[in-house]
């Protein structure tokens, strides 16, 4: 049966432009389709990068180029009238506007009752507010002998010269006191994105405060041996923080809600599209794919993920483990991400897998894994296809095929060369067995 993909709607999905039913359908599809999930992640990354771009002014020389280009076009548009094709027309218009501005300012000052007239023995100087600055021209009005010049800081001075008297006209100005920096800082902090926090037991704290109603970006929530707290994750779920834990709110926005678990344990219940809720740990990143799970981090930075609903992806930039409900995955800060296994796998199977993942036991551990595997250990065997040496890949293929028949388009040769599409198609069959 042909699988329906949603490539053309992924951009709208990332930007929350679809209806609830459409988002639900695409979210469920992303749980199953690695191809669409990869494209979704690329679009989401692009949106995040675009959101960091800053608007800047064009360089000054660009505007000169545009003006020169427009002048050339005007010459072509009006060949019979050289006046319109030269800078003389623009200069005349500029001179006319400047003279009008001078007259308006001058007569406005004379009519202003708050204007102070101070006699001086020198030439007349009039200072006007900065709103009249922004010109690169010098203009002279022949009737009033008025000159406008621009200083380097864009303050315009008007020099009025008169043969009969020397008068300095200085308009009164109003001084605007800057806002109090401390109150402005408090206001900014109060607007920082935050999550609601509820005390469940004891006295959790945020920083040095036991008033923990809100957890803002950058803040740490800590619990001691007798404390527990619940954090509302925006509007998509909640996280319960166990005793002796320390978490930080890293980010919260429409495309990503992110926590960091430095130590301790949290239990997350998230009802949202895939990859919207993320938890960083010292040894891996837990990416929510619509789920419920418990995540523990010990004093050394190693972690244990136990998924009870949906899926979670454990990632570290080099490898990835897809952990479905009913499965567990371990990580080691110095080594990486372990292979996921069923929560009811035999003790012998789990011990052999731990040696393979973190103690470099190699073929001896792999032989024990294959010997102890049962139907639900097919989850582990599928992940091992890309983790064992190429020389051992055929043994893992045979063990997995013994429990889950490969689809018609999946060949032994394709799996041995780790053909991505074949691996994804076989994974779907493993999922069907897992949730069947």
N, C-alpha and C positions, 0 to 999 in steps of 0.2 A: 504494500500500500504506500502511495506517495505521501511524503510528509510535507505539510504546509509550513513554509517559513514566513517570517515577518520582516524581512530585511528593509522593505520600503517604509515600515512604520516604526523602526527602532529609534529614529531621531525624535519623533513625536513622543515616543514612550519615555525617553530620557528627559524630555522637557515638560513632562506632565501635561500633554495636550490632548490626551485620549480620554474616552469615557471610562467609567469604572469597569464595565464589562470587558472592554478591549484591553485595558491594562491587566486585568485578571487573566485573560486568555494568553496574552503575551508572556506574562510572568510565569505561568505554568509551562509554557513552551520552552522558556529559557532554562528551566530546571532540567529539561531532557535533551536540549539541542546544544551541543558544544560549538557548532558552527555559528549559530546566531548569538550565542553567549560571547564568543570572541569578538564579533562585530559590535555587539552592544558595548563591550568594554572599550573598544577603540573610539566609538562615538562619545561615550561618557568622558574619556580622557580628553578628547578634543574640546568638549564643552567646558571642562574644568580649566584647560589651558586658555581658552578664549576669555573666560571669566576673569583671568588674571591680567589681561592686556590693559594698558593705560592709554587714555587719549592724550595726545601731545599736539602742540602747534606745529604747523608746517614751517620749514626753514625760510628765512627772509628772502633768500635768493630765488626761491620758488615763485614767490609773488611777483618779483621783478620779471621773471621769465614769462609769467602769465600776462603781465601788462604789456610787455614787448610783443607777445603774440597777438594780443587784442589790437594793438596799434597797427600791426601789419594787416590784420583783417579789415580794419576800418578804412585803411588806404585803398584796399581793393573794393570795398563796398561803396565808397564815394570818390571815384577817380576825378570828377570834375571840380570838386571842392577840396582843395588842399588844406583849407582851414580845419575841416573836420577830421582830417587824417593825421594831424600833427599834435604835438603836446601843447601847442598854444591854446587850443580850445579848452583842454583840461585845466591849464594854468589859469585861464580867464575865469572859468567857473569857480576854481578854488579861491581866486582873489576876491571874486564877488561874495562868496559865502563868508570868507574871513572878515571882510569889511562890514558885512551885515552883523556878524557876531560881535565885532568891536563896538559898533554903534549900540547894539542891544545891551551889552554889558555896561558901557559908559553911561547911557541914560538911565539904566536900572540903578546904578550906584547913586546918581544924582537924586533919584526919587526915593531912595531908601532912607528912611528916617534914622536908621542905626548906623549910617555912614559917618565916620569921623574925618574931618578935613583938617589937616595939619600943614601949616605953612613951613616951607623949607627954602633955603637960599639956592638950592640946586634944582636940577631938572625934576620933572614930575614923574613919580613911579607909582604904578597901580598894580597891586598883586591881586590876582583873581583865583578862585578855587580851581582845583586840579581838573574839574570836569571839562575845561576848555583846552587841555593840553593835547595830546594825540595829533600833532601835525608836524610835518617835516619841512614846511615852507616858511619863508620870511616875506611878509607883505607890507607895503607902505601905502597908507592912505594920504594922498596929496593934499586934501582939504584940511585935515586935522593934524597933519604931521605925526601920525601915529605909527609906531613900529612894533611888530610882534616878532619876538624871537623865542626859540625853544631852547631851554637849558638841558643839560645832560640828564636830569632827573624828571624831564617832561613837565616841569612847572613853567607856566607861561607868564611872562611879565609884559605889561603894557606900559610903554614910556610915553607920556603925554607932554609935549613941549609947547609952551606958550610964551609969546613975547611980552605980554603984559604982566604975568604973575607966575610964581613958582609954587605949585600946590601939590601936596602928596595926599592922595585919596586912599585910605586904607579901610576896607570893609571889615566889620566885626565878624569874627568867626566863632563857631561853637565847638568847644573841645569835647570829644566823645571819649569817656574813660573806658579802658579795656575791661572786659568781663573778668571776674575773679577766676584765676587759673584753677584754683582748687575746686570750686563749685563746678566748673566746666568739666574737670576730670571725673568728679563723682557722677555727673550726669551721663558722661560717656560710658562709665562702667555699668551704670544701671541699665543701659541699652544693650549691653553685651548679650548675645544669644545664650540661653541657659535652659536647663532641664529642671523640672520639679523633683524634689527629694523628700522622701518620707522616712522617718525613723521607725524601725520595726522593733528594735530592742536596744538597750544600753544607751550609749552616748556617742554616736558617730560624729565626726567633725570634718569640716572643710577648712583646710589651712589650720589656723589656731582657734577657729570659731566653732562653737557647738550649735550655732543657729544655722541649720543646714536646709533651709527651705528651697534654695536654688543652687544649682551647680553650673557655673559659667565656664566658658571656654578657657582652658589653661589651668583651671583649678583642680585640686586633688581632693578626693573623698577618701577618708580612712576610717576603718573600724578596728576596735581592739578585740580582745578575746570574748567580750560579752556583748558586742554590738552587731547589729544588722541594719541594713537600709535598703529601700527600694527607690530606684531612679526611673522616672518616666522618660522614655526615649522619644522626644518630640511627640508626634501623634501616631507612632507606628508600633508601640509595644512598651515593655518595661524590662528592667534588669534588677535582680536582687543581689545585693552585695553581702557575702558571707563574712563571718568574723575574721579578724587578722588579715584584712585585705586593703589594698591601696589602688585606686583607679583615678584616671584623669580624663576629663572631657577634652578631646583633641579638636573636634570640629563638629558643627551641626549646620546643615543647609539642605536645600531641597534635593540635591543630588548625592549627599553623603552625610551619614551620622556616624561619628567615630569615637571610640573609647580606647584607652590604653590601660591594660591590666598589668601592673608591675609585679604584684604578688597577691596570693590569696585565691579567692574563688568567686565566680559570678554565675548566675543562672539567668539566661536571656529567653524571653518570649517575644518574638517579633512577627508582626503581621504586615508584611510589606513586599514589594517586588524584590527580586534578587539583587544582591550587591548594593543595597542601600545602607545596611548596618554593618560596621566593621569593628573588630577588636584587635588591637595590636598587642603582642606579647614579646618578651625578650627573644624568643626563638622562632616565631612565625606570626602570620596574620590570619585571623579567622574571619572569613567573608561569608556573611549570611546569605543563604539562597532561599529564604522563606522558611523559618524553622524555630525550634526550641532546643536549647542545649545548655550543658554545664561546661565551664572552662576553668581549669585550675592551673596555677603557676606556683612552683615551689621556690625556695630561697635561692636556688642555683639558676633560675630562669627557665627550667624545663617545664613543659606543659602537658596536660591531658585534656582532650576534648571528647565529650560523651554526648552524642546527638540523640535526642528523643523525639524529634519531629522534623520532617523536611530534610534539607541537606545543608551542609556547611563545607566550604572549600578552605583547606589549610594551604597557605602559600608562603614562599620565602624568596621569590625571585628566581630560584633555580629549579624547584620542583613543586608539584601540587598533588594533594590528596583530596578526593571527593568523598566525604563522609556522610552516608545516609543515616536516617533514623535507625537506631538499634546497633550502631557501630561506634567504635572508639578509635582514636588516633593519638599517638604520643609524639612529642617533639623533644629534641635535645639541643640546648643552646649552642653547644660546640660542634654538633654534627649536622643537624637538620631535621627534616620532617620524616616521621616513621610511616610505615604502611598501615592503612586502616584495617581493622579486623572486627568480626562480629562480637558483640558483648557476651555471647554465650559460647564462644570458641573454647576448646579444651585448654587446660593449663599448659599442657605440653606444646600445643600449637602456639600459644602466646609467648611462651618462653623461647621457643625456637625463632619466632619472628623478631623478638627483641634482640636476640643475639645477631640475627642477620642485619637488622637496621642499625644497631648502635655498637656492636662489639666485633664487627668485621669477621664473622665466623664463616661467611662464604658458603661453599658447597655443602659442608656438613650440616649447617642450619637449614639450607634449602631442601636438602633431602628429607629432613625431619618435618618440615612444613608440608611438603607434598604427601608424605606418608600419613600425617595426622589430619589432612584437609577433608572437609565434608561439603555438602551442597552449598551451605551459606558462607563457606570460606572462599567461594568463587569471587567474592568482592576483593579479597586479598590477592588471589591469584591473578586477577585482571591487572591490578596495580603493579604486580611483580613483573609483568611482561616487559615493561620499560625500565625496570630497575636491576634486573639480573644481567650478567655478561651475555653477550650475543651467543656464546657457545652453550649457554644453559637455557636459552629462550625456548628451544624446542621442547624441553622437558616440561616447562611451565605451560606451553601451548597444549600439550597432551593432557596434562592434569586438568586444565580448565575445560577443555573440550569434553572431558569425561563427565562433567557436571552440567555444562551449558553448551548446547550444540551451536556452533558458529552459524550465522546467517549464510544464505546461499552465495552472497557476494564476498564473503570473507574467506580468504585462502590462507593456508599455512605460510606460503612464501611471503604474502603481503604482511602478515603479522610479524614474521621474523625480521622484516625490514622496517617494522613499526609504521606501517601505512596508517596515517591519522584517520582517514574515513573508515577504514576497516575496524580500527580500534574503537571508534565511536559507535559504530553499528553493533559491535559485539557487546559494548557496554550497555546498550539499551536492552539487550537480551538478559544481561546480568541483573539489571534493574527489575525487569519483569519477574525474574525468579525471586529476587530479594523481597519485593513487595507483594508477591503472589500469594 
